[in-house]
Amino acid sequence: MAEKRDYYEVLGVERGANEKEIKAAYRKKALEFHPDRNKDDPRAEAKFKEAAEAYDVLSTSEKRQRYDQFGHAGLGQESFGGTRFTNIEDIFEAFGDVFGGGLFGDLFGGGRRGPGGKRGGRDLRIVLELELAEIDHGVEKEISLKRHEHCGTCHGSGAKPGTSPVACATCGGRGQVHRSQGFFTMASTCPRCRGGGRVIESPCGECRGAGMLQKKADLSIQVPAGVEEGMTIRVGGEGDVGEPSAPRGDLHVVIKEKEHKVFQRSGADVMTEIPCSFGQLALGDTVEVPTLRGRAEMQIPEGTQSGKVFRLRSQGLPRIEGGGRGDQLVRVFVQTPRNLSERQKECLREFERLDQERTGKKTFFEKLADYFN
């Protein structure tokens, strides 16, 4: 029998590592060797279990103290193989909190447990596109999706009406098969019933033994004002069904913003640009500016430069965390006129001449000539 590796070495931490360091190291190892991410590597499952075994000992003060003093011998058989972690599902159940409660479900397809250890339904994920006006006010959206529901013919059992699942002959209904290896007994998930302990000998003709069918569902989703691109709204209990009497999965609604023709967004602020004539910026003017809730007047001071950005207070989007609204940023720029009449051209030439005389400014080409000379 191969010698067991040092638990600190398994997680890659020093012997004096604190709880936070041990937790972070286990998370890294569990993600690295997760079986769903290493389907072509038969060694990944063993390494995944080894990391969970090491974390179980080093994260428990009493076990860690015994291990530090006596090594593996101080633990007896309580963690080897082990009596606690007979299969991967036990690891998911024990240490899901290390990943914020959701990572194992995301990777392994849900699995919150119901009465009797029955597996819950898978979480679902959809993308919901919203207009900026909907984000501004908040909105109730009607959505349609496909999800698994219990078969109406067999009521989720998977067995033909009039029959029931029977105890698995391979594992005797335990869901695990055991084999001896030296002084120890190793347990693994039964390959026939896949840990369920029961098999269906006469499958339901409607669902073909699956116990569930994919059906369309119409739901109403309440979206709060101020949500941002990439945010996720969790709707509890609206995912796939699980095994009978186990909880449903959740629905995760990911927000996507539709592009707006006038406004761009930066957090709770919105930005827009408005074209102005040279005369408006030079002489000053009062202009109407489009906002999310209509139009607002904005004063342009005399001598404003093209590219200047003005701020309209509280004309942005609601802050999702509270605290009022953001602002609207308005950039003004000169719109160069086209197809000028001869009179307009004459006036512009006269303006240029008078401006040069008044200020004594040189033209660009005169400055260029001075540079080379």
DARA-V37833 format. One record per residue. N is the residue number from 1. SS is DSSP state (2 for helix, 1 for strand, 0 for the rest). Layout:
n:ss
N:SS
N:SS
This chain:
n:ss
1:0
2:0
3:0
4:0
5:0
6:0
7:2
8:2
9:2
10:2
11:2
12:0
13:0
14:0
15:0
16:0
17:0
18:0
19:2
20:2
21:2
22:2
23:2
24:2
25:2
26:2
27:2
28:2
29:2
30:2
31:2
32:2
33:0
34:0
35:2
36:2
37:2
38:0
39:0
40:0
41:0
42:0
43:0
44:2
45:2
46:2
47:2
48:2
49:2
50:2
51:2
52:2
53:2
54:2
55:2
56:2
57:2
58:2
59:0
60:0
61:2
62:2
63:2
64:2
65:2
66:2
67:2
68:2
69:2
70:2
71:2
72:2
73:2
74:2
75:2
76:0
77:0
78:0
79:0
80:0
81:0
82:0
83:0
84:0
85:0
86:0
87:0
88:2
89:2
90:2
91:2
92:2
93:2
94:2
95:2
96:2
97:2
98:2
99:2
100:0
101:0
102:0
103:2
104:2
105:2
106:2
107:2
108:2
109:0
110:0
111:0
112:0
113:1
114:0
115:2
116:2
117:2
118:0
119:1
120:0
121:0
122:0
123:0
124:1
125:1
126:1
127:1
128:1
129:1
130:1
131:0
132:2
133:2
134:2
135:2
136:2
137:2
138:0
139:1
140:1
141:1
142:1
143:1
144:1
145:1
146:1
147:1
148:1
149:1
150:1
151:0
152:0
153:0
154:0
155:0
156:0
157:0
158:0
159:1
160:0
161:0
162:0
163:0
164:0
165:0
166:1
167:1
168:0
169:0
170:0
171:0
172:0
173:0
174:0
175:0
176:1
177:1
178:1
179:1
180:1
181:1
182:0
183:0
184:1
185:1
186:1
187:1
188:1
189:1
190:0
191:0
192:0
193:0
194:0
195:0
196:0
197:0
198:1
199:1
200:0
201:0
202:0
203:1
204:0
205:0
206:0
207:0
208:0
209:0
210:0
211:0
212:1
213:1
214:1
215:1
216:1
217:1
218:1
219:1
220:1
221:1
222:1
223:1
224:0
225:0
226:0
227:0
228:0
229:0
230:0
231:0
232:1
233:1
234:1
235:1
236:0
237:0
238:0
239:0
240:0
241:0
242:0
243:0
244:0
245:0
246:0
247:0
248:0
249:0
250:0
251:1
252:1
253:1
254:1
255:1
256:1
257:1
258:0
259:0
260:0
261:0
262:0
263:0
264:1
265:1
266:1
267:0
268:0
269:1
270:1
271:1
272:1
273:1
274:1
275:1
276:1
277:0
278:2
279:2
280:2
281:2
282:2
283:2
284:0
285:1
286:1
287:1
288:1
289:1
290:1
291:1
292:0
293:0
294:1
295:1
296:1
297:1
298:1
299:1
300:1
301:0
302:0
303:0
304:0
305:0
306:0
307:0
308:0
309:1
310:1
311:1
312:1
313:0
314:0
315:0
316:0
317:0
318:1
319:0
320:0
321:0
322:0
323:0
324:0
325:1
326:0
327:0
328:1
329:1
330:1
331:1
332:1
333:1
334:1
335:0
336:0
337:0
338:0
339:0
340:0
341:0
342:2
343:2
344:2
345:2
346:2
347:2
348:2
349:2
350:2
351:2
352:2
353:2
354:2
355:2
356:2
357:2
358:2
359:2
360:0
361:0
362:0
363:0
364:2
365:2
366:2
367:2
368:2
369:2
370:2
371:2
372:2
373:0
